Amino acid sequence: MAHQWEKLVDSSSIGLLPTSLVWTVALANWGLNAQEASCTPSLVENKLGLKLQTQGGFCSTQGNSSKCPVLAGLNASQFAQCIAKWKGSSREYDVLAPQITFESDGTTIRYSSASGSALFAINLRSTNDYTSMIKETRQHVDDDASMHSWMSGVPFDYWEQYLSIEQVMLLIGGLSIIAGFVVSVGFVFSELSFSQQGTCLKRLYVSLLGGLLIAVVSAVSLLTVVGFCGLAKIQLSGFTAMSCVMSTGLAVEYSVHVVHRFIEAPAGGATARIDHAMAWLFSPSAMAFVTSAVSVLMMAFSEFRFVRLYFFAPLAAAVIASYFFGAVALPSFMGSFECIPAVSDETPNEEESNDRPAKEEPSTPLGNEKVAV
C-alpha cells in the first residue's frame, strides 16, 4: 500500500502528500511506540525503494541500507487485536482508518473502505488532463495485480466515460443502424405480404434493398451530427452521444415511409413513382419536422449554457440532418436511379382511373341543358 501510494504521489497529476497518511504505515508507526510486544512491527529491508522519513516516507537509514517498519507475521485474530488497540489509544485511527469493520467474532477484518485519507488531483484544466490522470494513476493501483485496490472520487465517477466514449458511441450507433435495417425490412416485407403485392421473392428483394437505403440514410445522419459537434467544438460526452444516436431513429422515421410508398407506387419510371410517394408524404413529413424542431427549440432559451450546448445544439442538428437526408436527399436519389423495382403491376393510368372521382358536369340555369367542358 505504501509503495502504491508513493507511486501515485510521484505522478504529475497528484499532490505531494507524506506516506504516513497510509493507514497501514500509521499502524506500524504506532506499534513502534506503543510498547505492545504483540504489535511491534519488524524492520524489514527496503526492497521496494520506499522513501525515507526525510523524503516524506516512513523508512529509516540503517547502515548502508534502509529498513521499514512492517507489521507482519500475525494471524487474523492477532492483527484484529492490534487494530483494536490502535483504535483505542490513538486519534490517528479516526482520521486514517475510520471505516475498518470487524465481524461478530472480532477476528475477520474488512478493508474495502478502510482508508480515510484522500489524495488530491492537481493541474486538471481540460478533459484530456482528467483522462491522462486516470490512466496514469490506474496503472499503479487498479491494474496492479499484487493488491486489489482502486481509485475513486468525482474525477473517476464522471470523467470515466471519456476513456471509451468514442468506442461506445460507435458501438451503439452501429447497433442502432443494424436494428433500423432489420426493423425496416421486417416492416416493409410484412406490409407487402399482408396486402399480397408481388411474389414472395420480389417482396423480399425490394424489402432488403429498401432496408439498405434506410440504413445508409441513418448512418449518414449519424456521421453528419457527429461531424457538426466536432466543428462546433462540442465536447463528446454521454449527453451528446445520446443526441447523435437519436438521429438514426429520426432518419428511419422519415425514410421508411418514403421507401415504402415508393415500393407500392404504380409501375413506371422512378421519377413518376417518387412523385407519387412524395405527393402523399411531403406534408406529413414537413409537419413532423416542424413539431420536432419546435420542441427542441425550447431548449435554446434555457438560462444554462450546458443545456444549450450539450442538449439543444446536437438535438437540433439531429432533427435537421435526419429530415434533410430522409425526406429530401433520399427522394432525390431514388428519383434519379431505378434502384428499387415496383411490386405493383398496376399502371399509373389504371390507378388514376380507379382513384379519381367522377367529374360532375356543370348545368346551366336552363335546367337540363349541358354545356361542353
N, C-alpha and C positions, 0 to 999 in steps of 0.2 A: 504493500500500500504506500509506503514511504517512497519507494522507487517510482511508482506511477505518479504520485503527487509531484515529485521533483521534475519528472519529465514534462508534466503539464505546465508547471511554473516556468520552466525554461522556454515554453512556447511564446512566440511574439504576440499572441492574442490573449494571454492570461497574465493578470497582475502578479507581482512578486510577493509571495507570502511564505513565512517560515514553515519548515516541515513539522515543527512542534504542534501545529494545528491538526495534524492527523491523529485520530483518537487512539490508534494502536501505539503511536510514538508517545503520546501523552501518558498512556497507561504504563509503558516501560519506564519513562522518566519518573513517574510516581513511585514505581517499585524500587527504584534506586534509593529513594529517601524515606520510604515508608517503614523500614525496619520490620518488614514482614518476610520471614525466611521463605515461606512458600510462594511468595510473589516476587522474589528478587530476580530480575532479568539476568540473563547471561550476556557477557560481552563477546560477540562473535566477529570474525574477520569481515571487514567491509569489502565483500566480493562484488557488490553491485556498483561500487564507486559513488556511494551516497555522500552528500555534502557534510562538511564538518560544522561544528557549532559556530565557528567564526564566519561561516558562509551562509548561515541561516538554516543549517541542518541540525542533526542531533548526534552525530558521531564525533568521537574524540580521538586525538592522536595518541597512539601507543607505540613508542619507539619509532621504528622506521615504517610503521603501518598505521592504520586506523581501525578502530573497532566500534561497534554499535550495540547499544543495549536492546536485547530481544527477549521477550517473554515467551519462551518455547519449552517444549518437553512436558507440558501439562495436559492432563486429560480434560474432558468437557466439564466435569464437576469441579475440578481444581481451578480451571480458567474462570468458571462462573463465580466461584467464591472470591477470586481476586478482583473481578469487576465489581462485585457487590461491595467489597471493602473499599475499593476506589470510589465508588458512588457515595459511600457514607462518610468519607473523610476528605474529599476534595471537591471544590466547586468546578473544577475543570470538566468533570463528568457532565454537569448540567449544560455546559457550553459546547463541548465537543462530541458528546455521545448521548444525547438526551433520549433517543428513541430505541436503545437496545432493550429488547424484551426477553423475558425468561418464560419458559414453560412452567406448568404447575409443579413439576418435580424439582425445579430450581437448577437443573443441570444443563439443559439444552438451550442454547442462545441463538436468537435470530438477529442477523446483522443487516438485513436488507435495506434498512434506512437508518443505520447506526450513526453515521457522521452528521453532526450538526454544523460542521464547518462548511464554508461556501467559498468557492473560487470566483474570481471576478474577471469577466471578459473585458478587454480593453481594445481601443482602436477599431471599433466597429462602426463604420460610416456608410457602408453600402451592403447590398445583398451579397456581393462577392466576398466581402470581408467576413460576413456571417458564415457562408458556406465553407470558406477556407478555414475558419476557426473550428468548425465542426469536424472537417476532415483531419485537421492537424491534431486535434485532441483525441479523437476516437481511435487513432492508431495506437495510442498508448494505453487506452482503457478498454473500450468496447471490443476492439479487435485483438486484445492481448489474451491469449488462451491460458496464461498462468493463473489468472484470478478472474472470476466472473463479477465484474463491476461495470458501471456505465455512467455516462454523463447525463444530466437532466437540467431543466431550467427553461426559461422563456426562449432563449435563442434556439434551443433544440426542439422545443414544442412547436414553435411557429415556423422557423426557417428550415426545418427538416424537409419540408415539401419541395424546396428549391433544389435539392440534391437530385431529384428524379422527376421533376415536374414535366420536363420535355418528353421523357420516355413514357410517362403515364398518359400524357395528353395524346401522344401518337398512338398508344395502345387503345385508349378509349375511343379516339376519333376513328381509328381503323375498324374497331368492333362496331361502332355506330354505323359506319358506311356499309359494312357487311350485313348488319341487321336490316338496314334500309333496303338493301338489294334483295334479301330473302323475303322480307315482308311485301315489297312491291311486286316481286314475281308471283308470290302466292296470291296477292290481291287481284292482280290483272288476270292471272290464269283462272282463278275461281270465278270471277265475274263473267269472263268469256264462256266458261263452261256452263254456268247457270243459264246464260242467255243462248247457249247452244250455237255459237257462232264459229264457223270454220271447223276443220278437223282437229283432233286432239294434238297431233304433231305440229300443226300450224299454230295452234294456241300456245303450245309450249315454246315454240321458236320465237314468236313475237313477244311473249312474256319475258323470256331471257334477254332478248335484245333491249326491250323497254327497261328492264331492271338494270341492265348495264349502263344505259344512258342516265338513269336516275342516280346510280352510284357515282358516275362521273360528275354530275352536277353537284352532288353532296360533297365530294372531295374537293372540287374547285371552290365551292363556297367556303369550306373549312380553311383551305390554304389562303384564300383572299382575306378572311377575317384575321388569321394569324399574322399575315403579312402587314395588314393595316396596323395591328397592335405594335409590331416591330417598328414600322415607320413612325408611328406616333409616340414612340418611346414609352409605351405602356408595359410595365413590368409583368412578365408572365407569372401567374400565380394560380391558386385553386379557383379564385373568382373569375379571372379572365379565361382560364381554360374551360370552365363551365359554359361561359358565354360563347366561346369559339365552337365547342362541340354542339351547342344548341343550334348552330347554323345548319348542321346536317339534317336535323329534324325539320326545320323550316323549309329547307330546299326540297326534301321529299314531299312535303305537303303540297307544294306548287307543282313539281314536276310529275308526280304520279297521276294527277288529273289530266295534265297536258298529254302525257303519253297514252293514257287510257282512252281519252277522247279521240286522239289521232288514230289509234288502232281500230276503233269502232267506226271511224268515218267511212263513208261510201267509197268504193273502189274508184281510183282516179290518180291524178298527179299529186305529188307531195304538197305543192303549193295550195291546191284546192282542199286537200284534207286538213292541212294545218289551219287554213282559213275557216273551215267548218268547225274545227276544235276551238279556236280562239274566239270565234263569234259567240260561242256559248260561255267560254271561261274567262274572257277578259274582265268583264265587270265584277264577278265574284272574287276573282284573284286580286284585282285592284282594291276592292273593299277590304279584303282580308289583310292586304299590305297596310292600308291606311289605319285599320284598327290596331294592328300590331305596332305600327310606328307611333301612334298617339299614346298607347300605353307605355312604351319605352320612353317617349319624350318627357313624361312627367318627372323622370329621374334627373333630367338635365337642369331642373330648377332646385335641386337639393342644395342645402347650405354646406354639405360636406363634400370637399373635393374628392375624397376617397370614393364616394358613391358615383360622382360624375365621371371619374377617371377609370375606375375598375368595373363598374357595372353599366353605366349609360353608354359610354363610348364603344365597348366591344359588342353590346347587345344591339346598338344602333347599326353598327357595321354588319352584324349578322342578319338583321332584318332586311337591310338594303341589298346586301350581296345575294342572299338566298332568293329574293324576289327577282332581282335582275337576271340571275342565271337560270332560275326555274321558270319564270313567266315571260322573259324577253329573249335571252340568249338561246335557250333550248328550242322554243318555237322557230326562231330564225334559222337555227341549224337544221331542224327537221324539215323545214320548208324548202331548204336548199338541196337536200340529198334524199334519195329514195332509200333511207336506211331501214325502215320497217315496213313490210308489206301490210296491206289491209286484209282483215279477216272477213270482212263483209263482201258478199257477191253483188250487193245492191249497187246500182249506178246512181250517180248524183241526181239525174233526171227522175228516176223512179222514186227516190226518197222525197224529192221535192214535190212530185205529183201526189204522193201519199200524205205528206205533211201539210201541204199548202191548203188553206181553207178555200171553199168555193167562192169565186168572186161574185159579189152582188152587183147586178146591173142597175144603174140609177133609173128611176122612172120620171116622166115629165108630169107637170101639173095636169095634163090632159087625161090622166088615168092609165089606160092600158098601153098607150103608145110608148115605144122604146127608142132610144137614140143609139146610134153606133158609138162604140167606145174604141 
